[in-house]
Amino acid sequence: MLIAILALGAAVVGAAVYFLMPGPVHTIRLGAYEGDVGALEWIAKDKGFFDQVRLNVEIKGYPSGDAAVKAMHAGEVDIATAAELVVAKRSFDEKNLRILAGICRYWNKGFIGRKDHGITTHFDLKGKKIAFPATSSAEHNLVVFLALQGLTLEDVVPVNLTPKQIVEKTISGEVDAAIVWEPHVSAIEDALGDNAVKLMERGTEANLLLVGRQEHLDAQSQAIQKLLKGLILAEDWVRANPEQAKAYLIKRFALDAIYIDKLWPRMQLAVTLPQEILEAMDSVSRWIAKANNREQIPNYAETIHASDLRAVKPAAVGVFTK
């Protein structure tokens, strides 16, 4: 009898146990990156983990973190997901942005050139049309890559496109090369075949973050904590069921098994808030400041809102702020 009562009153996934206490069902609008490294929030929604913590999540998918944050700024969603570079750049002007947690750590960039456009190595990039999504970690990876070759964006022809447009225009030959994230990298490689030249693999580390606005966080604290609980339940499920998790990604995002097997070691679906997030934002801020003629760099420690994650899972908070 006791076991039956506990089963009715608690959600158990892996090592995590969250009792379903009586109370209201909260609602939150989530602007989520609709892709592989953003899988945790979709798993939590589709597998019922948000329901288990009494949270109604109205989830809306976006092709990039920048688009999701713009939607939050416009009032279309309450919480958004975005890479730390997007948050770092927007924090120069949007002082109210706050980081609640990281939900995926990943290495998923690729830089592909076309052989038939005269590209065989990085020495052939000068004067070439290079496509990338502006205000993204891919743009930062391109700047770093070019700098290592003694080049800048002024030495190439930058072409700002959406990820979907990048795939289309690289395949059609309207641009000479492209730097973007998966699964778009694999789509280009598959289409070009032997005509594709890999100029860079993996790229630098990136983190997909949960982001909110300061003026809404206090009023939404209970909903945010439930959001984090649901995501932690999803994290535990992924850890306990890796093959099922990979199968979910294949079906949910229309990906193939070969691609998922390649990506899986390059991403960690987990709810964390490590010091490395601040370090990464500080490192890209110098590039952002130079590119935009900004003199003062934000204090990114002030963008951290750790209280809700600390209330839910203290061990996940490793960031140090004053």
Phi, psi and omega in degrees: 000314180299319179298319180296319180296317179296322180296325179286333187258001183220150173256125183239120176221117182062232183268354186266139176230123177235117179285137182272085183289149177295151181152180183289154171272121179272161178233139176218142179260121185245123174267106190248139171296125184265080181191178189305310182289348175263019189294332189301317181290328178287323176297314181300323179287308187287331180270001174082014181289327175293321177299322182296331179260016176061051178230126174267112181256116173270100189259134179232128184274147178225150183283348180205162177293325179298319179295322180293319179291323176298321178295322177295317179299326180278357179085012181280332178223163180268320183232144180231162172246138181199154175291157184299331179295320178299315180294318180299315182292316183288338181292343176300323182247331182260087186290349184267001179291138180225140178265124182265325181183163167262144181238357173197134173251130189207161176226095190223022181270160174209148180236112186243130175248162179259125178298321183289355174256017175083018180254117174238332176218179179293343179291346184263009187277339185300128180081359183273153175279118182242122181266143177196158174277121180295157180056050181215166176294334176294320178297318179295319177300322179295315180299315179296316180299313181297320180299323179294339178262006182077025182239167173227178177297337179289344180272352178235180177251097182290138178231110181276117181222161171286159179307318179297317179295325179299314179299312183297313187281335174287319179294320182285343180091012179286340172234161184270331183203165181210145172237125186200180181257168176288152005273008183292328178299312181295326179296319178293314181299316181297320182288321183277335179060230181292348179279353181270137176243122178278113179266337181202140175238148176074309184075186180278163180296143175223159178230132173271124188249151167271127186232139175226182177249135188308318186293345181255347190292316182297318181291336183254014188304315181296318179293320180295318178296322176293322177301313180295320177299316179297320178293323178293321174299319178295319177301315180297322179295317179298316181296322182279338186226062185300322181290321176294323179295317178296320178297323178298313180300318180301315182284314187293322184249015177054052181250162178259160187296323180297317179297314181297320177297326178288320184281327191308315179289350184261006178217147180235107179277101184203149178267109183217168173214073185275162178299331182301334178297315178296319181297319179295319180293322177296322183291323181278342184296329179294318176296317179299315181297316181294317182293334185244014178054045178255135183270322185257130179266134180298154172273099188289343174300331180285348178274351183278127175240089188266351189298321182289319177292322179297326179290331184268314184211084184305324183294342181281347183266110179241005183277144179249121177231156179278000000 
